[in-house]
């Protein structure tokens, strides 16, 4: 294991916090600059949601890929193993996909009897829906990966080394939520749920499969919401064939923010996190 100036000492903790802050601040600053440059070159008007999402993902991937190399691999001398870049990426991605997607599906289904949520046809076809879902995978997979690289990457590993895994997971979960403060329709409960989702994803990072399992869980959650017609953290992705009606009240169903804004998601994410923790404990013992 890499040591950064004595894990138990003040200097080691200070260095871990400093490197994590440099990673996040420098990465976001560079990503914002690249996004602005790309938008000015590629688009004469404001980009659409799809265009903005793709451009943000590309800019963040370049920025945080560079930050990971310079700060994580060179500065902190972390190894790929410590960053949990484990073999078997596609298999672990699939496991995470099922875990995150299953949790999102439960949250939406529970809202049917509890909050009066429902699905209704919107005039499209199943074939059009399938094509849209495949396109959404190409849109949401890079976004999920880069967010995991940011919030379950270098800072997670550095902070866990000196403060412990639980503190690192919770701290990065809070920062993950703060990054969504400007999303449409956000509420205090929605922010709390996104933080809880960050804790859930941070926990899956420590399941077998590491970064790939966390990316799969992130993608599974987002894809299930989008494919079944619900907004993802307040962002609506139009899909043909079916329309999701969240019911109410909004504090229970999530309302326009999507299921992540409601108490049903709070309960499901809490249970999913507990399940993930149990498996990480088994992995630690093994």
Wavefront OBJ file of the C-alpha trace (Angstrom):
o trace
v 0.000 0.000 0.000
v 1.130 3.531 -0.802
v 1.927 5.709 2.214
v 1.538 9.476 2.043
v 3.651 10.862 4.815
v 2.401 8.735 7.685
v -1.255 7.791 7.590
v -1.804 8.332 11.303
v -0.073 11.706 11.541
v -1.331 15.207 10.987
v 0.984 15.744 8.039
v -0.322 12.658 6.306
v -3.923 13.784 6.748
v -3.143 17.299 5.613
v -1.401 16.008 2.506
v -4.305 13.698 1.663
v -6.793 16.561 1.999
v -4.555 18.889 -0.014
v -4.067 16.436 -2.848
v -7.791 15.622 -2.899
v -8.678 19.320 -3.015
v -6.168 19.916 -5.814
v -7.639 16.983 -7.737
v -11.217 18.229 -7.414
v -10.667 21.979 -7.795
v -8.125 21.664 -10.590
v -10.169 19.027 -12.377
v -13.419 20.983 -12.257
v -11.699 24.201 -13.330
v -10.085 22.505 -16.322
v -13.319 20.682 -17.207
v -15.278 23.951 -17.123
v -12.728 25.604 -19.374
v -12.757 22.731 -21.851
v -16.559 22.655 -21.845
v -16.774 26.389 -22.535
v -14.229 26.135 -25.317
v -15.970 23.149 -26.864
v -19.408 24.761 -26.691
v -18.166 27.950 -28.349
v -16.525 26.011 -31.175
v -19.205 23.371 -31.771
v -22.480 25.207 -31.183
v -23.785 28.597 -32.297
v -26.644 28.420 -29.783
v -27.068 26.809 -26.375
v -26.511 23.040 -26.716
v -29.378 20.627 -26.137
v -29.474 18.407 -23.055
v -27.973 15.515 -25.033
v -25.254 17.683 -26.555
v -24.427 19.299 -23.218
v -24.252 15.931 -21.457
v -21.882 14.471 -24.044
v -19.684 17.551 -24.052
v -19.563 17.704 -20.250
v -18.588 14.034 -20.097
v -15.839 14.495 -22.682
v -14.443 17.602 -20.980
v -14.522 15.987 -17.537
v -12.936 12.779 -18.829
v -9.977 14.699 -20.245
v -9.649 16.928 -17.169
v -9.936 14.247 -14.520
v -8.004 11.703 -16.538
v -5.135 14.181 -16.485
v -5.690 14.911 -12.770
v -5.678 11.189 -12.007
v -2.372 10.767 -13.820
v -0.620 13.814 -12.373
v -1.999 13.842 -8.815
v -3.034 10.251 -8.213
v -0.460 8.135 -10.037
v 2.522 10.503 -9.933
v 1.939 12.875 -7.016
v 0.444 10.449 -4.482
v 2.049 7.394 -6.130
v -1.167 5.424 -6.003
v -1.181 2.160 -7.906
v -3.943 0.932 -10.242
v -4.736 -1.722 -7.638
v -5.228 0.910 -4.925
v -7.462 2.871 -7.306
v -9.422 -0.378 -7.724
v -8.924 -0.672 -11.455
v -9.411 -4.413 -11.236
v -9.502 -6.981 -14.072
v -12.819 -8.222 -15.449
v -14.326 -4.823 -16.172
v -17.300 -5.931 -18.340
v -18.378 -8.618 -15.860
v -18.185 -6.297 -12.872
v -19.874 -3.534 -14.839
v -22.761 -5.929 -15.453
v -23.006 -6.875 -11.773
v -23.129 -3.220 -10.789
v -25.667 -2.544 -13.515
v -28.007 -5.125 -12.039
v -27.520 -3.828 -8.513
v -28.134 -0.163 -9.323
v -30.877 -0.885 -11.841
v -32.656 -3.188 -9.435
v -32.615 -0.545 -6.706
v -34.023 2.097 -9.064
v -36.764 -0.261 -10.257
v -37.800 -1.037 -6.679
v -37.956 2.683 -5.868
v -40.243 3.318 -8.828
v -42.465 0.289 -8.226
v -42.871 1.078 -4.522
v -44.075 4.560 -5.474
v -47.050 3.045 -7.322
v -49.059 1.921 -4.248
v -47.446 4.418 -1.858
v -47.590 7.652 -3.873
v -49.969 6.817 -6.727
v -47.236 6.743 -9.372
v -48.195 5.225 -12.709
v -47.084 4.602 -16.272
v -49.163 5.586 -19.285
v -48.651 5.082 -23.030
v -47.601 8.189 -24.925
v -48.248 7.053 -28.479
v -44.795 5.743 -29.385
v -43.757 2.183 -30.224
v -41.746 -0.461 -28.421
v -39.208 -0.395 -31.267
v -38.711 3.331 -30.925
v -38.356 2.899 -27.170
v -35.660 0.228 -27.626
v -33.666 2.438 -29.966
v -33.907 5.365 -27.579
v -32.763 3.236 -24.661
v -29.694 2.081 -26.605
v -28.882 5.695 -27.413
v -29.270 6.581 -23.724
v -26.686 3.950 -22.811
v -24.194 5.706 -25.073
v -25.083 9.001 -23.409
v -25.217 7.959 -19.755
v -22.357 5.437 -19.605
v -19.584 8.040 -20.120
v -21.311 10.362 -17.638
v -21.517 7.602 -15.014
v -17.899 6.574 -15.529
v -16.479 10.081 -15.252
v -18.511 10.870 -12.118
v -17.161 7.704 -10.520
v -13.636 8.662 -11.605
v -14.155 12.002 -9.843
v -15.950 11.022 -6.638
v -14.856 7.399 -6.211
v -11.346 7.808 -7.569
v -8.226 9.509 -6.249
v -9.894 11.470 -3.390
v -11.733 8.375 -2.137
v -8.560 6.341 -1.931
v -6.441 9.094 -0.381
v -9.010 10.058 2.257
v -9.778 6.433 3.114
v -6.087 5.789 3.776
v -5.857 8.442 6.487
v -9.417 8.910 7.800
v -10.917 5.474 7.206
v -13.249 4.134 4.567
v -16.529 5.281 6.167
v -15.412 8.903 6.524
v -14.169 8.986 2.942
v -17.391 7.481 1.561
v -19.628 9.910 3.469
v -17.471 12.965 2.713
v -17.381 12.269 -1.013
v -21.097 11.484 -0.941
v -21.771 14.974 0.412
v -19.569 16.551 -2.261
v -21.360 14.452 -4.877
v -24.662 15.938 -3.689
v -23.304 19.494 -3.724
v -22.356 19.011 -7.375
v -26.097 18.565 -8.123
v -27.322 21.711 -6.345
v -28.100 23.519 -9.600
v -30.101 20.669 -11.153
v -33.705 21.527 -12.119
v -36.339 21.016 -9.413
v -33.831 20.293 -6.647
v -35.127 20.253 -3.056
v -33.451 19.692 0.324
v -34.711 16.089 0.340
v -33.370 15.596 -3.190
v -29.942 16.841 -2.104
v -30.033 14.442 0.848
v -30.988 11.565 -1.428
v -28.206 12.352 -3.899
v -25.783 12.350 -0.961
v -27.183 8.971 0.086
v -26.798 7.769 -3.496
v -23.173 8.902 -3.285
v -22.735 6.823 -0.138
v -24.343 3.859 -1.905
v -22.000 4.247 -4.882
v -19.016 4.754 -2.598
v -19.883 1.484 -0.911
v -20.156 -0.353 -4.240
v -16.666 0.958 -5.055
v -15.422 -1.386 -2.321
v -17.275 -4.395 -3.693
v -15.356 -6.847 -5.898
v -14.921 -5.025 -9.191
v -14.035 -1.652 -7.705
v -14.453 1.256 -10.097
v -16.267 -0.897 -12.674
v -18.872 -2.117 -10.184
v -19.482 1.450 -9.005
v -19.795 2.665 -12.598
v -22.242 -0.125 -13.371
v -24.361 0.680 -10.305
v -24.385 4.368 -11.256
v -25.359 3.585 -14.846
v -27.947 1.035 -13.763
v -29.699 3.524 -11.491
v -29.704 6.331 -14.069
v -30.601 4.119 -17.027
v -33.539 2.485 -15.265
v -35.024 5.843 -14.310
v -34.514 7.269 -17.818
v -35.683 4.140 -19.664
v -38.893 4.030 -17.620
v -39.680 7.669 -18.346
v -38.593 9.368 -15.107
v -36.259 12.373 -14.764
v -32.704 11.602 -13.626
v -31.713 14.006 -10.843
v -34.135 16.552 -12.281
v -32.998 16.080 -15.895
v -35.763 14.789 -18.211
v -34.790 12.415 -21.014
v -37.712 11.997 -23.396
v -38.457 8.360 -24.279
v -41.220 7.162 -26.604
v -43.909 4.575 -25.855
v -44.377 5.208 -22.116
v -44.696 8.130 -19.775
v -44.019 8.053 -16.024
v -46.348 9.958 -13.739
v -44.815 10.256 -10.257
v -47.977 10.848 -8.270
v -47.728 12.748 -5.013
v -47.038 14.351 -2.721
v -43.679 15.349 -4.198
v -41.806 14.712 -0.939
v -42.913 11.096 -1.189
v -42.700 10.425 -4.938
v -39.967 12.876 -5.912
v -42.175 14.990 -8.163
v -40.467 16.766 -11.078
v -36.977 15.949 -9.768
v -37.691 12.270 -10.347
v -37.740 9.388 -7.843
v -34.459 10.609 -6.310
v -36.381 13.520 -4.825
v -38.759 11.400 -2.743
v -38.826 9.459 0.489
v -39.385 6.171 -1.340
v -35.924 6.524 -2.887
v -34.480 7.388 0.535
v -35.662 4.067 1.948
v -34.563 2.023 -1.076
v -31.105 3.628 -1.202
v -30.656 3.067 2.527
v -31.495 -0.634 2.179
v -29.280 -0.996 -0.914
v -26.389 0.626 0.961
v -26.822 -1.726 3.923
v -26.774 -4.712 1.563
v -23.627 -3.416 -0.152
v -21.938 -2.824 3.215
v -22.590 -6.430 4.224
v -20.862 -7.672 1.082
v -17.905 -5.314 1.517
v -17.505 -6.624 5.063
v -17.424 -10.167 3.717
v -14.795 -9.115 1.178
v -12.686 -7.496 3.926
v -12.845 -10.631 6.079
v -11.955 -12.791 3.083
l 1 2 3 4 5 6 7 8 9 10 11 12 13 14 15 16 17 18 19 20 21 22 23 24 25 26 27 28 29 30 31 32 33 34 35 36 37 38 39 40 41 42 43 44 45 46 47 48 49 50 51 52 53 54 55 56 57 58 59 60 61 62 63 64 65 66 67 68 69 70 71 72 73 74 75 76 77 78 79 80 81 82 83 84 85 86 87 88 89 90 91 92 93 94 95 96 97 98 99 100 101 102 103 104 105 106 107 108 109 110 111 112 113 114 115 116 117 118 119 120 121 122 123 124 125 126 127 128 129 130 131 132 133 134 135 136 137 138 139 140 141 142 143 144 145 146 147 148 149 150 151 152 153 154 155 156 157 158 159 160 161 162 163 164 165 166 167 168 169 170 171 172 173 174 175 176 177 178 179 180 181 182 183 184 185 186 187 188 189 190 191 192 193 194 195 196 197 198 199 200 201 202 203 204 205 206 207 208 209 210 211 212 213 214 215 216 217 218 219 220 221 222 223 224 225 226 227 228 229 230 231 232 233 234 235 236 237 238 239 240 241 242 243 244 245 246 247 248 249 250 251 252 253 254 255 256 257 258 259 260 261 262 263 264 265 266 267 268 269 270 271 272 273 274 275 276 277 278 279 280 281 282 283 284 285 286
